[in-house]
């Protein structure tokens, strides 16, 4: 790995990890039934540490001692959060209103615990509690700035302001305290592990592992290395998968898909409705049919499910694309796949031919039609351009000559053989009329021959114009006996010759155009072959997927059971997993992926489903990438060799609760200030980052412009603006 990338990688990991941890402090909740497992309640404490008390001590119970010792052996020091006051919601979750990072010490006997805040002035508000009074994230972020400011003289003043924001009529805490076990406010504190949400904690753990110097060496050859390079080699794969169109693609979509199947980085963009999901579906199907491991991920659950549902609809019983993610989804997928594997093991699947030859024949026919269509488009363009040239030439004629032209002029008297004489004499007469330097030889001839030279040019003019009809305007030279009058008439002749040539070009272009089939016929034929291609491609794709599945039918239930069993053991978000379990999980996942190589997952749930192993996938596709922050994508990119980024930078961006001041502060502390321009946690998305890398290599994202949802006039206006 180059030194430049190594330094950037290290700085970014430290910076992003600090940002994730800072943002995660803003929202905390623990299950009320998990006391002494996820949290403990200090004895007789009603927020003393927020009220200028340095520490609190109490005699701990055996259960509380177990809580404090649970992570004592882990290499990274466990972070605790101290929260007060606490709200119990309808679902039985406890949510502290204010929080701050704390440390807990046990005495030598392990009987008494002492709790103190690490940074007493650093108090965070739990924005989760304000979702109902402040539904807009922007409003909640504004409230966060106010409640976390240093303007409050006392904690009670801060608490009072928070309750004023929570309730229309101000109520003190004492007025709204409810009995233990019931919904409402509790006048006690709690101490809990700083695990954050399940998925955020998984991200934190993976970023922390990536920060390890030994692990950083493993990014060589990954999609992550490609993303961080200021310029990368755009060489194509020696044996890229064949593009199989199980849903129809237009030409711009095909160009994007072909690049995605063969290049280390591909960026695709387009407005809503331009078929970005169609590109994704075909990429997954093409790589799965070729036995290449592919991971599709998005922060947007709906985007993931749309792709998943469409693939299942098309491939039917041959769909082995795994939809993983949360525990609920994993349990559902396990049940469905085990049942599917048992059916496969017990019966012989119907024979399904690839139809490869038929597919390639239809592809060739479509290519031929598209080339003819291109030629027709060129013919239309040529005809339109020739009309523009003709209008321009006629527009340069004087008004009398334009009137003559409008009355269907004849050109029989303008002989092509005389064009060379007119062109040559026109330049000479221009010079002799004083419009340009004549040159030494022409000047000498004029000096030597005088009027005889003018008569020579007049005689040439009369030869050319002698056959002109009586309807033409009068020649000026008959009234203006001089070089200027002669020049004007030569100018007219020259312009008429150019008009005649323009008319011939128009006639030729129109003749070519008339020989072309109508555009509607092209569209009809191309659509017919596209439908044939999709039909053959679906059968071919199903056949290629079915082959390795059928071969492994006898051991497939075992592969699935082992993988899902280890998923449950390896996906615990609250603790580090032993090396042996990680090793077994990796082996089980690789064994399953060799048979079922396509996985669909949401970005933040990948750790629950997939081993943390570099280059376990041939390609990772990130959908709705403008909504994806860079930090949450890094572990996904580490897992793959190549990257496809798809998104629309004009749509909703990812939103961070970290303000600009805090980001600047974090970047300064981590030495990453110089990286904010391109890698800002709060302002830059994965799409922005990938597009920047693409641009550095002189590439432009593949733009999908053909719209499938709106009227063409509307989408044309949208594309222009």
N, C-alpha and C positions, 0 to 999 in steps of 0.2 A: 504494500500500500504506500502511495506517495506520501511524502512528509506533509505536503499541503493538505491532503485529504485527511490524514491522521490527526493533524492539529484541529481542523474544522470539526471532525467527528467527535473528538474529545470535548471540545468547547460546547458544541451543540448539545451533547448528551447531558452535561452538567447543567446547562442553561434550561433545557426542556424539563429535566427532572425537577429542578427547583420551581419552575412555573407550574407543573402538574401538582406538586405538593402544595404550593401556595393556593392554587385555585380550589384544590380539594378541601382545604380547611373551611371553605365557605358553606359547606352543606354536610351535616352529620346527623345520623340517627342510629339508634341501637334498639334491638328488640327487648322489651321489658322483661320477657321470660328468660333472658340470657344473663341475668345477674351472676357475677362471679365467673362468667365465661367471656362475655364481651365487655363487661364494665363492672365497677364496684362503686358503692356509695359510701363516702367517708362519714364517719359517725359524727352526728350533731354539727354538721357544717351547712350553713345557709349563705354560702358565697363569700366567706371571710377573705379568701385570697384576692378577690376583686375589690375588697374594701380595705386595702392598705395593710393587710396582715401579711407578714413575711412568709410564714409557713403554718401548717396545721399538722398535728400528730394525733394518732389514736392507736389503740390496741387492735390488731387485725385478727380476723377469724381464720380458721384453717382454709376455708374456701377462698378468702381474699388472698391468702398467702400463695395458694396455687395459681391464682390469676396473675400475681406479680412474678411468679417464677416460671410461667409457661414459656416465655421467649428468652429467658435469661441466657440460654446456651447458644443463641443465634449470634453470628458474627456482627451483624448490624444492630446497633443499639435500638431498642424498641422505643417508639415515640408514644407518649400519652397525651391526651387532651383532657383538660379540666373544664367542665361546663356548668353553668348556672344562669338563671333558674331552668327548670326542666319541664317540658310539656309532654304529656302522654296523649297520643292521638287515638282515633277510633280503632286503628289497626293494631294497637298495642305496642307502638314504637315510642321511644323516648327521644325527644329532641331538645338539646340544650339551646337556650337563646343566645348566650355569649360563650365563647370558648377561647382558651389560650393553651399553648404548649406547656406541659408540666413535667417534672421529674419526681420519682418516688424512690425513697431510700429506706431500707430496712436496717434495724439495729443488729448488732452482732448475734443476738439471740433469735432474730427473726420473729420477734413478738410485736414490736411497735413499728409503725410506718410514719415517715415524715414526707409531706407533700409540699412542694413549692413551685411557683411559676418560673419558667426559664427567662421569659421576657415579660415582666408584669405590665408594661405599657402596650404590649401588642395583643389587643383584644379583637377577635373576629366575631362577626354576627352570623348567625345561621340563616341564610337567605331562604332556606326551605320553609321556614315558618311564615314567610310573607307571600307565599304563592297566591293566596286567596285575596289578600288586600292589595297586592301589587302583581297582577297577572303578567305584566310586561317585564321582560328581563331588563330592559333599559331602565325602567322605573326602580326595579330592585337594586340595580347597580348604583343608581343615584342614592338610594336609601342606604346602601352599604357605605358609600363615601361619607355620608353624614353621621351614621351611628358608630363608625370606626375612627372618626376624627379625634384629634386631641383637644377639641374645644370644650369638652365636658370637664368640669372641675372635679366631680365625684362620680363614682360608679352609679349611685342612686339617681343622679341626674340623667345619665345615659339610659338607665333602665326605665325611668319615667318616660323619656322620649320614645323608646321602643314601644311601650304599651300605648302611648298616644297614637302611634302609627298602626298598631294592631287593632285597636278598638275605637269606635266613633266617639264614645264617651270614655274619658280617662278613668282607668281603674287601677288601684294600687295592687301589688301582688297579694297582699294580705286579704284583699276582698275576694279574690278569685281562686284561692287555694282549694283544692278538692281532696277528698280522702284517698289514701293509698289504694292502688288497683283500679281507680276510676279515671275517666277521661278528664283532662284539665291540667292546671299548673301545680307543680310541686315545689315547696320551699326547701329544696336540698340540692346539693351538687352531685355530680357523678364524675368518675374518671374512667376513660375508655381508651382502647387501643386506637391509634391513628391509622386505621386501615382504609379509610375513605369508603366510597362505594365499592362493590365487588369488582366491577370492571376497571374502575380507576386504579384500584389497588393492584390489579393484575398488570396494568400498564406500568405503574411505578416499579413493580418488581422486575419487569423485563428491561426497562430502561436502566435500572440499577445494575442488572447483570451485564448489559451491553457496555456499561461504563468501565467494567473490569478490563485492565490493560491486556491481559491474555486473550480475553474474548474478542477484543477489538481487532485482532489479527484475522479473525474469521470473516470479516466483511469483504475481503478480496473476492471478486467475481460475483458479488451479489448485486441485486437491483439498488440497494442502498449506496454502494460504491458508485454506481453509475449516476445516481441522482446528485451526489455531492461533488462530482467532477465538474470543473469549469469547462472542460471539453472532453468528450468521450469519442471512441472510435465507433463509427456508424456501420461497421462491417456486419453483413447479414450472416445468419446461421448457415452452416454448410448443408444442412438437411432440414429445412423448415417444414412444419406440418402443412399438409394440403388444406386450403380453405374449402370447407364444406358448408354450403349455404342451406341450412335447414329452415331458415326464413329468408325471403328475398332481400337482396341488397342492391342499392343503386351504385353507380360507378364510384362516387366519392366514398361511400361506405366500404366498398370492396378495396379501394386503395388504402384506406386506413387499416382494414383488417389484414391485408397482405403484409403491410409494414409491421403490424403488431405480432404477426406470427414469425417474423424473421429478424427483427432488430432489437437491440438491448433496451431501448426506450422509445415509446410511442405516445404521443399526446394527441387526443382527439377532443374536439369541442363542437358546439352547435347549439342553437336555441332549443327550447322544449319542442318536442314533436318532430325532431329531425332524425329519429331512429338510432339514437345512441345505444339503447338497450338491444336493438337488433344486432348491432356490431358485437356487443358483449355475448349474446346468445350464440352467435356463430363462432366466436373465438373459443368459448367453452366447449362447444360441440366438436370443433375441429381438433382441438388439443386432446380432448378426451378420446376421440376416435383414433388418434395417432398414438395413444398411450403416454402422452406428455402430461405431467402433473400441473394442474392449474388451480389457482386460488382466486376466487372473486370475492371482494369485500367492499363494504360501504358502511358509513355511519348511519345511513338511512335504511331502517328496517324495510320500508315499503319498496325501495329500489331493489333490495336483495330478494324480496318475496316475488316481485314481478318477474324477474329473471328465472327464479326457481320454478314458478308455476308454469311459465311458458315452455321451459325445457321439459317438464314433466308431461305437459299436454302433447308435445310433439313426439317424444321418445317412448312414451307409454311404459310398457313393462320393461323396456331396455334402459330406462332412466335409472342410473346409479350415481347421480350427482348428489353428494352428501350435503344436506342443509344442517349445519351445526351452529352452535351459539350458546344460549343460556341452558341451564340444567333442564328446563322444561322442553326446549327444542331437542336437546340431545336425547332425552328419554323418549320423545315422540319418534325421532329418527331411528333410534335403536329398535323400537317395536316394529316399525314399518319395514326396516331393512332385514331384520331377522326373519320376519314372515315371508318376505320376498325371496330370501335366500333358501328357506325351507321348501318353498314351492319349486324353486329352480332345481334344488337337489333331488326332489322326488319325481320330477317329470322331465321329459325331453322337450326343449323348446322347438318351436316350428323352425324349419329351415328358411333362412332369409338371405338371398343373394345380395352381393354388394351393388350390382348394377353400375360398376365403375366405368366400363366401356361406354355404356349408354350415357352416363353422366358427362364424360369427357366429350362425347359427340355433341351433346346439347350445349356444352360450354363453348365448343368451337363454333357452332352455328350462331350462338348469341354474339360471340366476338365478331364474326363476319357481318352480322346485321348491324352491330354497333359501329363498325368501320364504315359501312354504307351510310348509316345515319350521320356519322361525322362528315362524310363527303357531301351529303345533302345539306348539312348545316353550313359547310364551307361554301357550297354553291349559293345558298341564300345570302350568306355574308358577302360573297363576291358580287352578286347581283345588286345588293343594297349599296355596296361601296361604289360600284360603277355608276349607279344613278346619282350618287353624291358628287362624283367627279364631273359627270355631265352637267349637272345643275351649276356647279362652280364655273365650268368653262363657258356656258351660255351666259352666266351672270357677269362675265368679264367683257362681253360684247357691249357696244354702245347701244343706246335706246333704239335707233332706227333698225339696226341689225337684229336686236332682240325681237322687234315687231315682225320683221321678215321671218325670223326663226319660228315664231309662234304660228305662222301660216304654212306649216308643213313644207319646209324648204327641200330642194333637191340638191344632190351633191355630185351629179354626173359630170359637171364641169371642173370639179376638183380632182385632178388625176394624181394618184399616189406617187407616180414617177416624178412629178414636179415638186413634191414635198421637200426633197433635199435642196433643190434650188431656192425655194422660198426660205427655208431655215438658214441657209448660208447667206443669202442676200439680206435677210432681216437683220442679222448681226452686223453686216457691213454698213447698211443704211443707218442703223442706230448710231454707229460710230461716226459716220460721215455727217449725221445731223447734230453732232456735238453732245450726244448722251453718254458717251464713254470714250476713252482714249483709243484711237483707231489703230495704233501700232505704227511702227516706222514704215513698213511696206505700203500699207493703205494710205498713209499720209503722203508718201512720195508719189503714189499713183494719182491722188487727187491734185497734188501740186503740178504734176506733169501733164495730166490730161484734162483737168478742169471740167467744163460742161459736157465733154464727150463721155466722161465716166458716168455722169448722171443719166445721159441718154441710154447708156448700156443697161442700167438698172431699170429704167422706164420700159425699155423694150422687153426685158425679162418679165416684168410685171404684166405687160399687155398680153404676152403669150399665155400666161397662166389665167388671166381674167377674161380672155377673149370669149370663152364659151359660157360666161355667166348669163343667166336669164335676165330679161328686162325688168323683172320685179325687184331686183336687188337695189339697195340704196346707192346713190351716186358716189363714185370714188372721189375722194377729196383731192387727189393729185391733179385732177382736171381743173380744179379751181385754184389750187395753191401750188404754183409751179416752183417747187423748191424741195430741199431735202426733208423738211418737216412734213409736208403733205405726202411725199412718197413714203416716209416712215409710217405715217398713220395707216396708209393703205396696206403696206406690208404687215403691219400689226394685225389688221383685220384678217388678211389671208392666213397668217400664222394661227390666229385664234380659230378660224373656221376649220383649218386642218386638224387642230386639237379637238374641236367639237366632233368632227367626223370620226376621229379615232375613238372618242368616248362613246359615240353611238354604236360603233362596231363592238366595243367591249360590252356594252349593255346587251346588244343582240346575242353575242356569244354566251354571256352569263345566263341570259334567259333561256337560250337553247339547251344549255346544260341542265338548268333547273327543271325544264319541262320533261326531260328524260328521267328524272328522279321520281320514285313512288311518293305518294302523299305521306305527310308526316304521321297521319292517323294510322296508315298501313304499317309504318315502321313501329309505332307504339304497340299496335295490336300483335305484330309478329314477335317483337322483343318480349312482351308480356307473356305470350304463349310459351316461349322457350324458357323464360324465368320460372314459370310454373312447372315445366318439365324438369328443370334443374332442381328445384326444391323437392319435388316428388322423388327423384332419383337420389338426391343427397340425403334425404331422411332415411331411406332404406339402406343406403351405403353406410351412413353413420351408425344406425342401429346394428347393422351386421358387424361392423368393426368393434363396437363396444361389446357386443354379445360374445365374440370369440374368446377373449381372455376371461370373461365372467363364466362362460360355460366350462372352460378348462379348469377353473378353480372352484367349480360348484360344490365339490365334495368337501373342501376345507373352508369355504366362504363363511358358513355360520360360526366356525371356530375363530376365524380372523375377526369377524364383527364382534363377537362376544368378548374376545380378549381386548380388543381396542376400546370398547365401551366400558369394560370393567376398569381398565387402567385410567380411562378418562376421569372416572369418578374419584380415583385416588390421587391423580396428578393435578386435578383442577381446583384443589382447595385454595381459595383466594386469601386465606388468613394466615398461612404459614408456608415456609419454604419446604420444598419436596426433596426427599432423600435422593441421592445420586442414583441409587439402584432403581427406584421407581421411575425416575426420569429416563434412565437407560432403557428400561422395559417398555415404557410408553413410546419412546422413539422407535424402537424395533417394531412394536405392534402397529404404529401409524404407518411406517414405511412399508410393512408387509401388506397392509390394507390398500395403501395408495398405489401399490404396484398392480392392483387389480381394479380398483375404483379411483382413478386419478383426479377426479374433479371435486372440489369442495367450495361451498358457498357459505359465507359467514359474515356477521357484522364485525366491524373493525375491532371494537373493544372486547368482544367475546372470544377472540381467536385463541388466547392463552388457555381458556377452558377446554378448547377442542383440539388444539394442535401442539405438538412438542416444540420447544424453543430450539430449533435446529437450523443453522444456516443452509440455504439452497435446498431445502427439502422439496420445493416446488420449482418447476421449470419457469413458470411465469406467474406473476400476481397482477390481477386487474383491479384497479380501484375505481369504483363508480361514484358519481356525485362528488368528485374530488374537490370541488370548490367549497364544499361543506365540511371537508376533512382537514383538521389541523395537522401540521407536519409531525408533531410529537407522537400522536397516536398511530401514525402510519409507519414509523421507523421499524418497529419489531416485525411488521408484515413484510416490509421490503427486505429485511435481513433473511427472511425465510425463502426468498425466491432469487432466481438468476436474472430474470428480465422483468421489466415493468411496463404496464400499459395504464395510462392515466386518462380518465374520461370525465368530462365535466363542462359546466357552463359558468364562466366567471361573472356573467351578468345576473346569475340567480343568487338566492340567499347564501350568504357566507357563514362560515362557522363563527360562533359568538363566544367570547371569553369574558369571564368576570374580573379578570385582572386589568386594572387601568394602566394607562401609558406610564404614569409615574412609577408604579410598582414594577412594571416590566423593565424600565430603565434601571431601576435600583438592582433588580436581580441580575440583569446582564452585566452591570458594573461589577457586582460581587463575584460573578463567574468569569470575568474577563472576556465576555462575548459581545461587547458593545458594537464592534465592527461587523458583526453578523446580523444585526437587527434589520438592515436594509433589505436583505434577501430572505431571512429566516425568522422574522418576528413571530413570536408565539401567538400574539393576539391579532395581528393584521394579515399574516400570510397563510394561505392554504396550501395543501399539497399540490393543487393544480398550478398555483402561482410559481411554486418552487420548480416543478417539472417543466413548465413553460419557459422559465428563465434558463434552465439547463439546455433545453432545446434551442433556444434563441442563441445561446453562447456558441452552439455548434453550427450556426447558420441555418437552422431549420425553423419552419413555421408549423404550428399545430394543424392537423388535418381538420378542415372545417366542413361540417355537414350542413348544407344550405337547403336541400330539398325537404320541404315540410309535408307532413302527412296529416295534420290536424286542422290547419287554418286555410282560408282562401288564399290563393297565390298572391293577390294584390296586398293582402294584409301582411303576409310574411315577408314579401319583398320590401315593404316599408320598414318592418322590424329589422331586417338584415342591414338596410342602409343606415338606420339610426343607431 
